[in-house]
Amino acid sequence: MTTTQPGGCLSILARLIGSKPSTTTEAVESFPYAVRDRFLSPAELSFYHNLTQAVAGRAIVLCKVRLADLLYVRQPQEHRSAFGKISQKHADFVLCAPRTMQPIAVVELDDSSHQRERRIQRDAFVDRALAAAGLPLIRIPAQRGYQLAEIQAALSPYIEKA
């Protein structure tokens, strides 16, 4: 009776040519990555729960979406530095249409850090970039508690359109 070794096509090919798969334990252990303790800050997590309740299945809520995954640079040959400006920035939350995952609106949770000069400049850039792309931006001040009706009222015009 023969025993078979589990593995996909690459594992079989590696065995045939005598090399080890690239995901050996020592290769993985040498990578300097670990899972973050918190993907969302406590304030973001609290708001996320309220946001998902407010959309009530009428939109999908995505967290921490890179602007370069939402937007693209028109005529990139003429605007070489434009991609770099969006590649390192992210939106706190993106609302998407449930069936198509088409972005409906961006929601930014503005805490006290948005009062700093660098953050003010960053926010102004993000505002302009999203406006140029035609993607609505909703800014909500971070709070200790949220009124569901207030969040729904802020989101409603955009969700209803979608």
C-alpha positions in Angstrom: 0.0 0.0 0.0 1.4 3.4 -0.9 1.0 6.5 1.1 0.5 9.9 -0.5 1.8 13.1 0.8 -0.6 16.0 0.9 0.1 19.1 -1.1 -0.8 21.0 -4.2 0.8 21.2 -7.6 3.8 23.2 -6.3 4.5 20.7 -3.6 4.5 17.9 -6.1 6.7 19.8 -8.5 9.1 20.7 -5.6 9.4 17.0 -4.6 10.0 16.0 -8.2 12.9 18.5 -8.7 14.2 18.0 -5.1 13.6 21.4 -3.6 11.6 22.3 -0.5 8.5 24.5 -0.6 9.2 28.1 0.2 7.0 28.1 3.3 9.3 25.9 5.4 9.2 26.7 9.1 12.5 28.4 9.1 11.5 30.6 6.2 8.3 31.6 8.0 10.0 32.2 11.3 12.5 34.6 9.7 9.6 36.9 8.5 9.2 39.9 10.9 5.4 39.9 10.9 2.8 39.4 13.6 -0.9 40.0 13.9 -1.8 43.3 15.5 -3.5 43.1 18.9 -6.1 45.5 17.7 -7.1 46.0 14.1 -9.4 48.9 15.1 -8.9 51.3 18.0 -11.4 51.1 20.8 -13.1 54.3 19.4 -13.2 52.8 15.9 -14.6 49.5 17.1 -17.3 51.3 19.0 -18.2 53.4 16.0 -18.0 50.4 13.7 -20.7 48.6 15.7 -23.0 51.6 15.6 -22.3 52.1 11.8 -23.2 48.5 11.0 -26.4 48.9 12.9 -27.2 52.2 11.2 -26.8 50.7 7.7 -28.9 47.7 8.7 -27.8 45.5 5.7 -28.4 48.3 3.2 -24.6 48.7 2.8 -21.5 46.7 3.5 -19.1 48.4 5.9 -15.4 48.0 5.1 -12.7 49.1 7.6 -9.3 50.8 6.9 -9.4 50.8 3.1 -6.4 52.2 1.3 -7.3 55.2 -0.9 -5.3 53.7 -3.7 -7.7 50.7 -3.6 -10.7 53.1 -3.9 -9.3 55.6 -6.4 -7.1 55.4 -9.4 -5.0 58.1 -11.1 -6.4 59.3 -14.4 -3.6 59.8 -16.9 -0.9 58.3 -14.7 1.8 59.3 -17.2 1.0 62.9 -16.6 0.5 62.6 -12.8 3.3 60.4 -11.7 3.4 61.5 -8.0 -0.4 61.3 -7.6 -0.4 57.6 -6.9 2.2 58.0 -4.1 -0.1 60.6 -2.4 -3.0 58.1 -2.1 -1.0 54.9 -1.6 -0.1 55.6 2.0 -3.5 56.9 3.1 -6.6 55.0 4.1 -10.2 55.8 4.8 -11.6 54.7 8.2 -14.7 53.1 6.7 -16.2 52.6 3.3 -19.8 51.9 2.6 -20.4 49.6 -0.4 -23.5 48.5 -2.2 -24.2 44.9 -1.0 -24.7 43.3 -4.4 -21.9 45.0 -6.4 -19.5 46.1 -3.7 -19.4 49.5 -5.5 -18.3 52.2 -3.1 -21.2 54.4 -2.0 -19.5 56.7 0.5 -16.4 57.1 2.8 -16.9 57.7 6.5 -14.2 59.3 8.5 -14.2 59.2 12.3 -12.7 62.4 13.4 -11.0 62.3 16.8 -8.9 64.9 18.5 -5.9 64.1 16.2 -7.8 65.8 13.4 -7.0 69.1 15.1 -3.3 68.8 14.4 -1.8 70.8 11.5 -0.5 67.8 9.6 -3.8 66.0 10.0 -5.7 69.1 8.8 -3.6 69.1 5.7 -4.0 65.4 5.2 -7.8 65.7 5.6 -8.0 68.6 3.1 -6.1 66.4 0.6 -8.4 63.4 1.2 -11.5 65.7 0.9 -10.3 67.0 -2.5 -9.3 63.6 -3.8 -12.6 62.0 -2.9 -14.5 65.0 -4.3 -12.6 64.8 -7.6 -13.5 61.1 -7.8 -17.1 61.8 -7.0 -17.1 59.7 -3.9 -19.0 61.3 -1.0 -17.2 61.8 2.3 -19.1 61.9 5.6 -17.1 63.1 8.6 -18.4 62.1 12.0 -16.8 63.4 15.2 -15.6 60.7 17.6 -17.8 60.5 20.7 -18.1 58.4 23.8 -21.6 57.3 22.6 -23.5 57.7 19.4 -27.2 58.2 18.6 -28.2 55.7 16.0 -30.7 58.1 14.5 -28.0 60.7 13.9 -25.7 58.3 12.1 -28.6 57.1 10.0 -29.6 60.6 9.1 -26.0 61.4 8.0 -25.8 58.2 5.9 -29.3 58.1 4.5 -28.9 60.4 1.5 -26.1 58.2 0.2 -27.5 54.8 1.0 -30.8 55.7 -0.5 -29.2 56.8 -3.7 -27.3 53.5 -4.1 
